[in-house]
Amino acid sequence: MEIEDSLYQYIERLVPIPRSITGNGVRQTLDILSEIVPIVQHEVPSGTEAFDWNIPKEWNVNDAYIITPDGRKIADFHVNPLHLVGYSPPMRQKMSLATLQKHLYSLPQQPSAIPYITSYYEERWGFCLTQQERDHLADGEYEVVIDSNLHDGSMTYGELIVPGETDEEIMFTSYVCHPYMANNELSGPVMNAHIAAYILEQPKRKYTYRFLWLPETVGAILYLSKHLAYLKQKVIAGFVLSCIGDERAFSVVQSRLGNSYADRVVNVVMQFFYSECKFYSFLDRGSDERQFCAPGVDLPFVTLCRSKFGEYPEYHTSLDNLDIISKNGLGQSYDWILRLYRLIENNNKYCVTHFCEPNLGKRGLYDTLSSKGLSAMSRHIRNVLAYCDGNHDVIDISYRVKLSPDKTMQFLEILKQHNLIH
């Protein structure tokens, strides 16, 4: 199966599952992703402290809907889990339309969309409708049914560590806590699993790779509270994957200071391969880069998107469905991330093995007939060699000689084969 087909098909399977920051939907999602790679699921008890936060109660829903005065069922959770405000407590009650309206949410500016609304940390109930449906609600008595369960259970997250030749680490994370939405929610964790599968299949890896599937915000905070000292010592680059399934421009949310190793890797790849890329500063943050780059944490993280969260009209609505992602967009994003991975794995520093300029001609790397100008190959080899002083990595050399990282690595490999650098 082509990789883009696999990415899309897993998203299709995961769309109907109702997810939140806790509950069986997260476990079911991780179970399905574990078909791709062996994800270890961790359970964290409700009430566990995580810096300034506590893990909330576990929330699961059996059913939720509204019965109209004429007996119709609307806002059916089983038709679309976005209809129910996340973390709504159980209730069954009859009420007037005026009372019900205080608990309804819609988007007048997007009348055909169901909004995504949650209330994780303050107990309240509610339903989400399209504005079109809300405008046609008639006066009368409505019955509200929410068959949910809030209890002291646990929060679930997934982890996979792929060992390398060193214990220096590269991290990839995504979140598994939004219901329904194809681009904002599901493109990230599905992409994360497929990237992990590719790296797991490689015969050798310089770095160790840590993959996480977390409930957004509180999951990242919990993980950092457990592992921060180790991560600060070992992680050299990290990437949050979010909203990465459409075909709009590639987008990057930079680290807090914009100068981490992850920033450098992304910047050089975008300069030479993705001219349509949009860069956002940390002031435009909104996903788990908020936690990984927080003061005192300062891990070298950037976030990779296509349409950045909060910047596309379908975001956090029912319009973020299978229609706005594509196999082509997913395949392009997969290739983009693998390009970053390959650069990281090969981003070494090199030293020349000869003082002064070596005799390239006798190695077939330089024109032996003296004439005005040099061939492009000879010029590039000399330029790349000029910065092999042990102080410049592939990224530095690429910028200086104005060659893509791929081309730079090709010329470095030629020089290595002739024992001109080590």
N, C-alpha and C positions, 0 to 999 in steps of 0.2 A: 504494500500500500504506500502511495506517495505520502510524504510527511504532511503536506497541507490537507490531504483527505483525512488523515488520522486526527490532526488538530481539530478540524471542523466537526468530525463525527463525535469526538468526546465532548465538545461544547454542546452539541445537540442533545446528547444523553443527559448532561448535567443541568440544562436549563430548567426542567420542571421541578427540581429538588428544592424545597424550601429551606434556605440557610439563614442563620443569624450568627451572632458572635458565640453562641453556645448551641448545643442541641444535636439531635440525631441527624439533621441535614448536613452538618459539617462532617460527621462520621461517615455518612453515606457517600459524600463527595470524596473524602479521602480514600474510602474503600475502592471507588471506581478509579481514581488516579493511581492507586497502587497496582492496577493492572499494567501500568506503564513502567513504573519503577517501584522498588520495595520501600515504601514510605513507612516509617515508624510513627505510630500515633501515641501522643502523650496526653494524659488527662490531668488537669489541674483543678483541685477542689474549689468550689465556691467559697468566697471569703478570703482566699489566699492573698496576702499582701504583695503588691508589685510597685515598689517606689511609692508614689502618692496615690495609687489606685488599689482597688480590691477586685478580685474576680467576681463577677455578678452571679446571681442565681442562674441555673440552667432553664431554658425556655423551649418548650415543644408545643406544637399545635396539632390537635386532631381535626378540628373543623372550625370554620368561622364564616358567617354570612349575615345578610340582612333580609328580612321578609317584608315586602312592601304591603300597603293596605289592600291591594288587589291580589295578594298571594304569590307574587313573583319573588324568586330568590335573586338577589343582586349582591355585588361585592363578595363573590364566592372565592374563598381562599384557595379552593382546589382548582379553580379556573386560572387564577393568577395570584400567587402569594403576596404580590405587592398590594393587594386590596386591604390587607390587614396591617395596621401600624405595628412595627416590630416591637415585641415585648409587651403587647397588650395582655393584661391579666384576664382570667376567666370571668365571664358574666353571661347572664341571660335575662333580658329585660325588655319590656314594652314601653314605648315612649312616643311622644309627638314628633313631628318633623322638625319643629323649632328646637326641641331638645337635641335631637339627633344631629342637626346641622352643626352644633358646637363641637362635634367629634368627627366631622368629615373634612377631608383634605382633597383639594383639586388644584389644577393649574389653569387659571383663566387665559393665560397667554399661550398655552398649549392645550386646547380644549379636547383633543383626542387622546391625550396621554394620562396614564395613571402615575401619580408621583410615588417616589420611594421615601417613606417617612418612618423614623424609628424613635423610640423613647426608652433607651437602655437603662438609664440611671435615675429616672423618675417615673413612678408607676402611673400610667394613664392608658386609656384605651382609645382606639379610633379606627376609622376605615378610610381608604383612599379610592376615589372614583375619578373617572374622566369628568371634565367640566360639562361636557355634553350630556352625560347621564345625570349629573347632579342638577342641572338646570330643569330637568323634566320630572323631578321628584314631586309627587302630589301630596297635598295635605292629608293627614290621617294618622292612624296608629301604625308604627313600625315595630317589628320584633328584631332585636339584636341578639345574636348568638355567637359567643366566643368560647369555644371548648379548648382552652389552653392550659398549660401547666407550668408554673414557676416554682422551682424547688431547689434545695441545696443539692446540686449535682456537681458538674464539672465543666470546664472549658477544654476543648480538644484542639490540638494543633499537630501538624505533621512535620517530620524532619527526615532528611537523608544526608549522610556524610559520605562522600566519595574520596577515599584517601589518595594522596599523591606521593611524589618522591620527597617532598618537604612538608612540614606541618604549617607552613604559611597558607593562608586560606583566601579563597574567593567565595563570596556569598551571593546567592540568588534567592530572593524572597517574593512571595505574592500573598494575597489575602483570600480567604474562603469564608466570607460572612455575609455576602449580599445575595438575596434571592433573585432568580429569574434573569438578571441583566447579562447579556452575552458579551459585550465588549468590556464594560467596566468591571464586571466580576469575573467572568469565566475565561476570557482570553489569557489573563495573567497566570492563574494556577495551572491551566492546561499547557501553556507554553513552558512554564517552569518544569513540569514533569517531562516534557519532550526534550528540553535542553539537558536535563539530568540524564535521560536515557542515552543521549548521544555521548556525553562525557563519560558515562559509565562504561560504554563500549570501547573507549580508546585503550590501546595496549599499554600506554604509559601516560602519566600526567605529572607535570612539574609540581603543580600546586594541589592542595587538598580543596575540595569543593563542598560547601555546605548549602543545602537547599532547605527552605522553610516554606510551609503553607500555614499562615497564621490568621486568626481573626484580627482584622485591622485595628490599629491603635492599641487596645488593651492586650492583644496577643503579642505585639512587638515589645510593649513595655514589660510584660511578664518575662519574655525571653531574655531581654536585656538585664532585667533584675537578677536572673539566674546565672548569666554567662558573661556579664560585661567585662570583667577583668581579663578573662581569657580572650575574648573577641578583640579587645583593644590591643592585646599583645600579638595576635596572630593574623587578623584580617587586613589584607592590603588593598582590597577593592570589593565593593558590594553594589548590587543592582536590584532595585525594586521593579518588578514587571507589572504593569497596569495598563488597561485600555489599549491593548496592543494587537487587536484583530482587524481593524478597518484598513482602508487604503488611502487615508489622508496622510498629511505630512508626518514624518518621523519627529518626535518631540523628546526633549531631555529636560528634566528638572535637575539643576546643578546642586552640588553639595552646599553646605551653609556658606563656606568661603569661596567655593568655586575653583579650588586649586588642588583637590585631592588627586591621587593616582587614578581613581575611577574617572574623574573629569578629564584627565589627560588622555586616557585611552579612548574615551568617547569622542573628544574633540578632534583628534587626528583622524579617526575613522570617518566622522561626519564631514570633515573638510574635503577629503579626497573622494568620498563615495556617495554622499547624500546631500546634495546641494539644497534640497527643499527642507532641510531640518529646521525645526524651531527650538531655540534654547530659552528656557525659563529660569529665572533666578530662584534662589531659595525663598525669596519673599512670595513666590507663587506656589509654595508647597501645599500639599493637601493629602498626601498618602503617608506611608510609613517612613518616608525620608524625614518626616518631622521628628521621629523618635531616634532613628539611627544617626542623624546628624545633630541632635540636640546638644547644647553646651554641656561639656563634661563627658558626653558620650563620644561625639566627634569621630564616628567611624567614616571611612572614605566611601560614602554611598551616593549614587545618583539614581534617578528614576527614569525608566525607559517607557515611552508610550508611543502610540500613533497620535490619535486625537487625545490631547491631555485631558485628564479628569477636570470637570467643571468648565471646559472650554468648548464642548460640542453640544448641540441642542438636545440630543437624545439622552444625555447624561442623567442618571438617577430618575429615569422614567421607564414606563413600559415600552417606549419607542426604542430603547436600547435592546434590540432583539436580534434575531438571526439575520435580519435584512441588512443591518449595518456592518456586519463583519463579512469576510469573504475568505475562501480558500487562498486566493492570490495574496490578500493582505496578510494572512497568517503566515504563508510561506515566505513572504518578503521579510517579515519580522523575525522569523526563525533564522533566516540567512544573516540578518543584521547582527543578531546576538552571537551566532557562531563566528562571525568575523571578529567581534570583540574578544571572544574566547581565544581564538587562534593568535591574535596579537598578544594577549596577555601571556600565553604559553611560550611565545617566541620573543618576547621583549627583553632581550639580553643586552649586556654591554660587551663590547669586543675590543681587543688590543691587537695592534699590528705585531707581526713577528720579525720585522726588519726595520732598522733605522733608515730614515730617508725613504724616498720613493723606490719601491722594489721594481725590478725589471719585469714589467708586465708583458713586454713584447715576446720574450722567450717562452711565456706561458700562453701565448695566443690571445692575450687580453688587451692588446694595444696595437695600433697600426705600426707596422715595421717600416712602411714607406712614409718618410716624412713629407707632409704636405700641409697646406693651410687648413686649419681646423681639425677636429677630432670626430670620429664616429660617435654616435649617441651612446653606444654601449661603453666605449672607452672612457668617455667623459663621465658617465654615471659611476663606473667602477672607481675611477680616481676620486670622485667627489665623496662617495660612500667611504672609501678607504681613509680619506682625510680626517674623518671624525671617529675613527676606531682607535680611540686613545684611552679606553677604559672608563671614561667619564660620561659618555653619551649612549643612551639606549636607542632602540629602534625608533621610538617616537621622536626623540630629539633629532636623530639623523634624518628622518622623513621630512620634518619641518625645514631643516637646514638645506637639504639638497633638492627639496621640492618634488619629491617622489612619494607615491602612496606607500603605506606600510608594506603592502604585498610586494610591490616592486623593490622596495628597499631590502626586504628579506630575501628576495631572489638574488640580488647582487651580493648580499652578505653570504649566502650559501655558496655562490661561485668562489668568493674569496676564501671561505673555509675549505672548500675542496682543493684549492691550490696551496693550502697551508700558509696563507698570507695574513690570517687573523686567527685568534683563539679566544 
